Amino acid sequence: MPDPVTIGVQQLFVRHQPALRSFAIALTGDFAAAEDVVQETFLTITAKAADFEPGTNFVAWACAIARLKVLENRRAVRRFSPAVVDALADAIPADELGADLGCERLPQLLACLEELPPKARELVRLRYFLEQGPTVIAESLGRSVAGVNAALQKAREALRICVARRLAAEGTGVA
């Protein structure tokens, strides 16, 4: 029979499983892969239950483990680059991981990607999903490296504003 610490950590996992699943989906972009990550995260959390300090941010701890599981799985299937996983995961400030928003900022980010103008979305896709550097992108599109970097910065800023707007709308009950 599991000890009380393990049971407590497992109960926290169950309570926060929807946020962890959203986090995994956002990082993997694949529901089946995300479910594998959530299951592997549960196993790791159970095995490392004694490492969790009660009273600290469980969601941040669990998301950190899930992030490592995504990176492990990514190495096996070569889905997203570590830079993409890190950029998506870092989109959540550490102080917000335990808030009601939990890991739900990442699905907002992915939704905002769809709202970008096609050219900006393509730049983001080339840079962060296909792992092409600004020089390669510039050459393939016939643009300057400075122009590509400026457009990427503008796209990142648009994404930041969009995510903030969506989260504010959710917080006020506005759709």
Order of alpha helices (4+ residues) and beta strands (2+ residues): alpha-alpha-alpha-alpha-alpha-alpha-alpha-alpha
